[in-house]
Amino acid sequence: MRDPEKTIGGIIDKSTISIIGSVDQEGFPNTKAMLKPRKRVGIKEIYFSTNTSSIRVAQFKQNPKSCLYFFDRRFFRGVMLRGTMDVLTDIEIKKEIWQDGDEIYYPEGIIDTDYCVLRFTAIDGRYYSNFKSENFLIDQ
């Protein structure tokens, strides 16, 4: 892969579904489908909105190790990113990724205590395309 930032970024941007992984209290992996990210900074930081009361948020608070998976169904290629997930409740980041229509999920708006932001910080990844996989590091 010549340009991971461009290749992986393109897959992320075109994905309508994000798969996120967490670790439960017994050490087992858990995955969940979510909507596409609200924001990304390269392929290093990826942001989602979610409910503070969710099981996943509780798991990330206990163990921030996480992974994300994005795929391109048309060309049968995908990428897994490994890293950590932070739960953010700062009003500034909540404002930044808020979108019209979010009040359906968070009736009190950006101050809703059940609205938080997940920030995934990637450390490395694995890319699959054309019947082969390759690992890559993400610049720190």
Sequence and secondary structure as in RCSB ss.txt:
>XXXX:A:sequence
MRDPEKTIGGIIDKSTISIIGSVDQEGFPNTKAMLKPRKRVGIKEIYFSTNTSSIRVAQFKQNPKSCLYFFDRRF
FRGVMLRGTMDVLTDIEIKKEIWQDGDEIYYPEGIIDTDYCVLRFTAIDGRYYSNFKSENFLIDQ
>XXXX:A:secstr
   HHHHHHHHHHH SEEEEEEE TTS EEEEEEE  SEEETTTEEEEEEETTSHHHHHHHH  EEEEEEEETTT
TEEEEEEEEEEEE  HHHHHHH  TTGGGT TTGGG TTEEEEEEEEEEEEEEETTEEEEEE   
